[in-house]
Every structure is written in C-alpha cells, then in structure tokens.
C-alpha cells in the first residue's frame, strides 16, 4: 500500500511539474511577443536570459559536482552537452523569431508535432518499439501521421475570420496591435520556423535522454547547457546584428521584465526536464506539448480582443494528440 502511494505521488509530481512547465512556456511566448513591440531583439533576449540562467544554476552545479556517486565529468560528456547546447540554440532562436513573425497561439499549435517527431526518433534510436500487430503501436503510427498532416495544414491554411468577440463594441480586427497580429506571408514564415523548432526540440529530448543515462546530474547538465546556449546565441547575435549594436542596450520596461522572467524560469524548466527525461524518457516530455494549445488558445495578445478563425487543423490536432499519448496507457 505504501509503495502504491509513493508511486502515485511520484507520478503526480512529474505530471504537475510538466503542466507547470508548459504553462510557463506559453506565458513567456506571450510576454516575448508583447516585448518585441517595444523593440526587444531576439538575440539579446536569449543571450542575456540564458546567461542569467547559467549564473543562477552555477551554485547548485558546484554542490552537485561534489557527489561521489557521479562519474567524472569527461570531455566526452561535455562535448555531448555542447552538442545539446547547439541544438538548443537552434530551436530557441527559431522559436522566438517564429513567434515574432506569427503569434504565441501558432507556436503552441505547431508544437503538436513534437510527440510525432520524438516518437519517430525514439524508434530509430531503439528507445521505443513498434509492433504493428498491437493496437497501441498502430495508434502511435496513425497519430504520428495525422499530427504531421495537421501541423502542415495549420501552417499553410490561415482561415478566414468568422467573427470577432471584443469587450468594446467599437473595436475591430484592424485595431489590433500590428506586432501582435500577422499577415499571411508572415504566418507561413513563422510557421516554417516553428516547425523547424519542434524538430530540433525532439532531437534535444532524445539527445538529453542519452546524456542523462550516462551522467545523471540534472543541475550540472542544465548549467552547462544554459551556458553553451548563452554563448552560441550571443555570438550569433553579434554576427547578425553587427551593424546594430543598440540591440544590446537593455531598457527598463517590459523588455527587462521579459529577460528576467526568462532567466528565472529557464533553470527551473531545464532541471525539471532533465529529471523527467531521465526517469520517464523523451516521449513522456513530448506528450505534454499538445497541452500548450489549450493554454494559449485564442490568446493573441494581452488585450481583450478575440478573433475566431476557421483553422481546419485545429480539431484534428487535438484528436492527434490524444492518439499519440496512448503510450501512457500502454
């Protein structure tokens, strides 16, 4: 009985932590979208916030590194964490540039492909097995195909506006802040960038699972990961924005709040992610991604306007996420 209660508490802890993490990611996407209207640059935002995250993680890394139960931190492990940092830098850059071109709702919607891509990679690297004679395996394969098709539909088809619900009767769609609404061309560009992001997110889940199996120190892995991401994104920003040094100047407004929020949330998120991927595997991380669309649905901005669009892929993606998560029941 005591063992069952302990197991239930452990499962509840993982579940609560992942739900809180996805909620935080959606909130940061919305905050970042608002901060870009005040001139926040993606590269300076990532460079500063991940540097703050690594500074916050450094004390815990020093203490956890004293543990005698851990293997030595070899060059091989550091190289793999560096590769994880490169993959992570790629997906955070494409993520926030994609949100800048589109909106947080699209970012959450396209994240539904993450379970599908993660499942494919897990099968390739023998972390998951497919037996076509079993219903669960067939459901996984069908869910993978449908979720990929659904994501493609929502990127290429930005449906017509059906009606607008507004708290003020005289407001209309054209009164929405330009930075928080997107044209069709920007929608497609943002959708493509966000699709690339989620492919790299899936790669990072699988790679991190491999690293944690060799070096199970969540704080140390998270510290070096955030440090590498800060260095890579900052160097990328220095090259891309070499003719615009003013982007590195921080103003005391919502841009500073956004950087601080990201810097504080990031170490918590990556420690949770490291522990979860170690004990539950990469696919467990991925199956929570579809929940972000429920959190972000129709939250285009902080104002009270809501635009209802005829997005064909919306209901399909919700169905897909249920199918892919059958692994939990298996």
C-alpha positions in Angstrom: 0.0 0.0 0.0 2.8 2.4 1.0 4.6 1.6 -2.3 1.5 2.3 -4.3 1.0 5.7 -2.6 4.7 6.5 -3.1 4.4 5.6 -6.8 1.2 7.8 -7.1 3.0 10.7 -5.5 5.9 10.4 -7.9 3.7 10.3 -10.9 1.7 13.3 -9.6 5.0 15.2 -9.1 6.1 14.6 -12.7 2.7 15.5 -14.0 2.4 18.7 -12.0 5.9 19.8 -13.0 5.3 19.2 -16.7 2.0 21.0 -16.6 3.6 24.0 -14.8 6.4 24.0 -17.3 4.1 24.1 -20.4 2.1 26.9 -18.8 5.3 28.9 -18.2 6.5 28.4 -21.8 3.2 29.7 -23.2 3.3 32.7 -20.8 6.8 33.5 -21.8 5.9 33.4 -25.5 3.0 35.9 -24.9 5.3 38.1 -22.8 8.0 38.0 -25.5 5.5 38.8 -28.3 4.5 41.9 -26.3 8.1 42.9 -25.6 9.1 42.7 -29.3 6.6 45.6 -29.9 8.9 47.7 -27.6 12.0 46.8 -29.6 13.3 43.7 -27.8 15.8 41.8 -30.0 15.6 38.0 -30.1 19.4 37.5 -29.9 20.0 39.9 -27.0 17.0 38.4 -25.2 18.3 34.9 -25.5 21.9 35.8 -24.7 21.1 37.8 -21.6 18.4 35.4 -20.3 20.4 32.2 -20.7 23.4 33.9 -19.1 21.3 34.8 -16.1 20.0 31.2 -16.0 23.5 29.8 -16.0 24.5 32.2 -13.2 21.6 31.0 -11.1 22.5 27.4 -11.7 26.2 27.7 -11.0 26.0 27.3 -7.2 23.9 24.2 -7.4 26.3 22.8 -10.1 29.2 23.3 -7.7 27.5 21.4 -4.9 26.1 18.6 -7.0 29.5 18.1 -8.7 31.0 17.1 -5.3 28.9 13.9 -5.2 31.0 10.8 -5.2 28.2 8.7 -6.8 28.6 10.6 -10.1 31.1 9.6 -12.8 33.8 12.1 -13.7 32.7 14.9 -16.0 34.7 13.8 -19.0 35.4 15.6 -22.3 33.1 13.2 -24.0 30.2 14.3 -21.7 31.0 18.0 -22.1 31.1 17.5 -25.9 27.6 15.9 -25.9 26.3 18.7 -23.7 27.9 21.2 -26.1 26.1 19.5 -29.0 22.9 19.7 -26.9 23.5 23.4 -26.5 24.0 23.8 -30.2 20.7 22.0 -30.9 19.0 24.0 -28.1 20.4 27.3 -29.5 18.9 26.4 -32.9 15.4 25.8 -31.6 15.3 28.7 -29.2 16.4 31.1 -32.0 13.9 29.7 -34.5 11.3 29.6 -31.8 11.3 33.3 -30.8 11.9 34.6 -34.3 8.9 32.4 -35.4 6.8 33.9 -32.6 7.9 37.3 -33.7 6.6 36.6 -37.3 3.4 34.9 -36.2 1.9 34.7 -32.7 2.0 32.5 -29.5 -1.1 30.6 -30.5 0.5 29.3 -33.7 3.7 28.4 -31.7 1.6 26.3 -29.3 -0.4 24.7 -32.2 2.6 23.6 -34.2 4.2 22.1 -31.1 1.7 19.2 -31.5 4.2 17.7 -34.0 6.7 17.2 -31.2 5.3 13.9 -29.9 5.2 12.5 -33.5 8.8 13.5 -34.3 10.0 12.4 -30.9 8.3 9.0 -31.4 10.0 8.6 -34.8 13.4 9.4 -33.4 12.8 7.2 -30.4 12.1 4.3 -32.7 15.2 5.0 -34.8 17.4 5.0 -31.7 15.6 2.0 -30.2 14.1 3.8 -27.3 10.7 2.8 -28.4 9.5 -0.4 -30.2 6.8 -0.7 -32.9 4.8 -3.9 -33.2 2.2 -3.5 -35.9 0.2 -6.4 -34.5 -0.5 -4.4 -31.4 -3.3 -1.8 -31.4 -1.2 0.7 -29.3 1.6 0.6 -31.9 -0.9 1.1 -34.8 -2.4 4.1 -32.9 1.0 5.6 -32.4 1.8 5.3 -36.1 -1.6 6.8 -37.2 -1.3 9.5 -34.6 2.2 10.4 -35.9 0.9 10.7 -39.5 -2.2 12.7 -38.6 -0.3 15.1 -36.3 2.2 15.9 -39.0 -0.6 16.5 -41.6 -2.5 18.7 -39.1 0.6 20.8 -38.4 1.1 21.2 -42.2 -2.5 22.3 -42.6 -2.3 25.0 -39.9 0.8 26.5 -41.4 -0.4 26.6 -45.0 -4.0 27.4 -44.3 -4.7 30.5 -42.2 -8.5 30.5 -42.4 -10.8 33.5 -42.9 -12.1 35.4 -39.9 -15.6 34.3 -38.9 -16.3 36.8 -36.3 -14.7 38.9 -33.5 -15.5 38.9 -29.9 -14.5 42.2 -28.2 -15.0 43.7 -24.9 -15.5 47.1 -26.6 -18.2 47.4 -29.3 -16.2 49.8 -31.5 -13.1 47.7 -31.8 -12.3 45.6 -34.9 -9.5 43.4 -36.1 -7.6 46.3 -37.7 -7.2 47.9 -34.3 -5.1 45.1 -33.1 -1.5 45.9 -32.5 0.4 45.2 -35.7 3.1 43.4 -33.7 0.6 41.0 -32.2 -1.2 40.1 -35.4 0.4 38.7 -38.5 -0.1 38.8 -42.3 -0.5 35.6 -44.3 3.1 35.7 -45.6 4.5 36.3 -42.1 2.2 33.4 -40.8 3.8 31.0 -43.3 7.3 32.1 -42.5 6.6 31.9 -38.8 5.0 28.5 -39.2 8.0 27.1 -41.1 10.4 28.4 -38.4 8.3 27.0 -35.6 8.2 23.6 -37.4 12.0 23.6 -37.6 12.0 24.5 -33.9 9.9 21.5 -32.9 12.0 19.1 -35.0 15.1 20.3 -33.0 13.1 20.1 -29.8 12.5 16.4 -30.4 16.2 15.9 -31.2 17.1 17.6 -28.0 14.8 15.3 -26.0 16.4 12.2 -27.4 19.9 13.6 -27.0 19.3 14.7 -23.5 17.9 11.3 -22.5 21.1 9.7 -23.8 23.2 12.3 -21.8 21.3 11.7 -18.6 21.7 8.0 -18.9 25.5 8.5 -18.9 25.7 11.4 -16.5 22.6 11.7 -14.3 23.3 15.1 -12.8 20.4 17.4 -13.6 21.9 20.6 -12.2 25.3 20.1 -13.9 23.8 19.2 -17.3 21.4 22.2 -17.1 24.2 24.6 -16.0 26.5 23.7 -18.9 23.6 23.6 -21.3 22.3 27.1 -20.5 25.9 28.4 -20.5 26.5 27.0 -24.0 23.2 28.3 -25.3 24.1 31.8 -23.9 27.4 31.8 -25.7 26.1 30.4 -29.0 23.1 32.8 -29.2 25.2 35.8 -28.2 27.9 35.0 -30.8 25.2 34.5 -33.4 23.6 37.8 -32.5 26.9 39.7 -32.7 27.3 38.4 -36.2 23.8 39.0 -37.4 23.4 42.4 -35.6 27.0 43.6 -36.2 25.7 46.8 -37.7 23.1 47.4 -35.0 24.9 47.5 -31.6 22.0 49.3 -29.9 20.1 46.0 -29.7 22.3 45.0 -26.8 21.1 48.0 -24.7 18.5 47.0 -22.1 15.7 49.4 -21.4 13.9 49.5 -18.0 10.5 48.5 -19.4 8.7 45.3 -20.4 11.9 44.1 -22.2 13.8 43.9 -18.9 10.9 42.1 -17.3 10.8 39.6 -20.2 14.6 38.9 -19.9 14.3 38.5 -16.1 11.3 36.2 -16.4 13.0 34.0 -18.9 16.3 34.0 -16.9 14.5 32.8 -13.8 12.1 30.3 -15.5 14.8 28.7 -17.6 16.9 27.0 -14.9 13.8 25.6 -13.2 12.4 24.3 -16.5 15.6 22.6 -17.6 16.2 20.9 -14.2 12.6 19.6 -14.4 13.2 18.5 -17.9 16.5 16.7 -17.1 15.0 14.8 -14.2 11.9 13.9 -16.2 13.7 12.7 -19.3 16.0 10.6 -17.0 13.2 8.7 -15.3 10.3 8.9 -17.8 12.1 9.0 -21.2 11.9 11.5 -24.1 8.4 10.6 -25.3 6.9 11.5 -21.9 8.3 15.0 -22.3 6.9 15.3 -25.8 3.3 14.2 -25.0 2.7 17.3 -22.9 3.4 19.7 -25.8 -0.1 19.4 -27.3 -1.5 20.8 -24.0 0.0 24.2 -24.8 -2.6 24.9 -27.5 -5.3 24.6 -24.8 -3.4 27.1 -22.6 -2.7 29.5 -25.4 -5.9 29.1 -27.5 -7.1 32.4 -28.9 -4.8 34.4 -26.6 -3.4 36.5 -29.4 -2.4 39.3 -27.1 -2.9 40.8 -23.6 -5.9 42.9 -24.8 -9.5 41.6 -24.7 -9.9 41.0 -28.4 -10.5 37.5 -29.7 -10.5 36.5 -33.4 -12.2 33.3 -34.3 -10.6 31.7 -37.4 -11.6 28.7 -39.5 -8.5 26.7 -38.9 -9.1 23.3 -40.4 -6.3 21.7 -38.5 -7.4 22.8 -35.0 -9.8 20.0 -34.1 -7.7 17.4 -35.9 -4.6 18.3 -33.9 -6.4 17.8 -30.6 -7.5 14.4 -31.8 -4.0 13.6 -32.9 -2.5 14.5 -29.5 -4.9 12.0 -27.8 -3.9 9.2 -30.2 -0.1 9.8 -29.8 -0.4 9.8 -26.0 -1.7 6.2 -26.0 1.9 5.3 -24.9 0.9 6.4 -21.4 -1.9 3.8 -21.3 0.2 1.0 -22.8 
